[in-house]
Amino acid sequence: MPVWIEQQPSKRLAADRREAGSCGRHDRLTVISACSRQGVYSSQGVAPLQGAEAGVAAILYVLVLMIFLAAVVSVISARLDDFSHQRLKQTQTIWLDHAEQQLQGWYAQNAAWLDAGGNGSAPPISASGILSAAGVQPLWNAQLFVSDATCQSAAQGSLCYRFLWLAIPSMAGTAPTLQNGVFVPNGARYVSVSGQAIETRLYNAALHQVKRMGTLLESGFAASESAGALHNDDLDWFAPEGCTNGNGDGPFACSNGGWISWADYTQGSGLAGTQNKNPWGYAVEVNNSGGEASDTATPYSVELSSPLPWGGAITSLVAQPF
């Protein structure tokens, strides 16, 4: 028994020496320390260090990936915002263009009533009333602004009109406004309707209508004179027999010293039923026995009058042709 106990330290020491190799110390702890300084590690010392390095690399990879994904999301979000903004602008542009056409059509149909007040007059209907009457449903807080009427001199009488502005307020900044009759958009997207253009078009149509009527009357006078039994230049073919001075012999009615409608004047003639009203819807009137018309001596004449909504009229004096 004593011999077995004494042999165990010797075996351990021999094993330690073999494990230490050339490190030079025989103490177990000293051997491990010395070998570590010389770069000799056991597999038990290397594994923990490699695991730490792998963990750090994984964390760095995740961080880089997160930064990259954040940048991608930011770019996509910016592009989506820009696309959404462009789509909104396109939608608003389409809506404004359509609303502009509706307002123009409504203005043209109601021009006589809308501008009848003349220079400086306020509109006879509210802005919201105009939108409703024109069939425009306000979107994006759209607002309609209506100016007071402005009049300018024309070939005859005057021309009165007003302006409409339909605006979608900007999401930032001051709201649009009307200052002293001048529209201030303040960044709003808007369309405008020019009453000046509409009323000018109607006015020019009225001028053309009166001119055409005069030509018809001249042709009617000449035709009546040619077809009559008496080819007498002293007969007033613009008036019927017995009208005022009694020298008429034409197919037209007598105005009896005042004005009668074109429809009444041409009743019974070949011109009956034509050109009864002017572009504003007012009856065109005729005077063949008073005022500027001459029914007493040649050249006989007849006067036409096309009333303007704001007062006055477009007139034309038509003389007998020779």
Secondary structure, DSSP 8 states (H G I E B T S, - for coil): -HHHHHHHHHHHHHHHHHHHGGG---SHHHHHHHHHHTT---HHHHHHHHHHHHHHHHHHHHHHHHHHHHHHHHHHHHHHHHHHHHHHHHHHHHHHHHHHHHHHHHHHHTHHHHTTT-TT---SS-HHHHHHHHT----TT-EEEE---EEEE-SSSEEEE-EEEEEE--SSS---EEETTEEE-TT-EEEEEEHHHHHHHHHHHHHHHHHHHHHHHHHHHHHHHHHSS---TTSBTTS-TTSTTS-B-SSS---TTS-EEHHHHTTTSTTTTSS-B-TTS-B-EEESSSTT---SSSS-EEEEEEE-TTS-EEEEEEE---
